[in-house]
Structures are given as C-alpha cells and as structure tokens.
Amino acid sequence: MAQITKETIIGDVLDLDETTAPFFLEMGMHCLGCPSSRGETIEQACAVHEVDPDELVEKLNAHLANK
C-alpha cells in the first residue's frame, strides 16, 4: 500500500481509495470534486482549513493500513 505524506496530492489519495473521502470532509474540505482541491497537496489543504497535516496523514495511513 502506498504511504501517504503531506506532499501527496489529494486527488491521488482519493483515486487510491475512495473511502478516504470522509477524512477530508471531516476537516471541512467539502469540494473534493473540484479540480483545484484534487490538485492540492494534503499540506496545502490543511493550511487553508487550519488542520494539522501530520494528524490527517496519520489518520489516512492508519485507515489504509487497516484495509
């Protein structure tokens, strides 16, 4: 399974596994389908939404590891 980092593009995460979408919605990122959000890194999106990118990366990797 791929390792998610702060530099990973959100679109790549969603393409890898659609079940990661709730983690982005939880942080307030409700426009997952728009081109700009899919092209942002996790770190960029977290900065805009004032979320800790390390915490989100940890949640995503734990979720993917448990699949």
Rosetta blueprint (number, residue, H / E / L):
1 M L
2 A L
3 Q L
4 I L
5 T L
6 K L
7 E L
8 T L
9 I E
10 I H
11 G H
12 D H
13 V H
14 L H
15 D H
16 L H
17 D L
18 E H
19 T H
20 T H
21 A H
22 P H
23 F H
24 F H
25 L H
26 E H
27 M L
28 G L
29 M L
30 H L
31 C L
32 L L
33 G L
34 C L
35 P H
36 S H
37 S H
38 R H
39 G H
40 E L
41 T E
42 I H
43 E H
44 Q H
45 A H
46 C H
47 A H
48 V H
49 H H
50 E L
51 V L
52 D L
53 P H
54 D H
55 E H
56 L H
57 V H
58 E H
59 K H
60 L H
61 N H
62 A H
63 H H
64 L H
65 A H
66 N L
67 K L
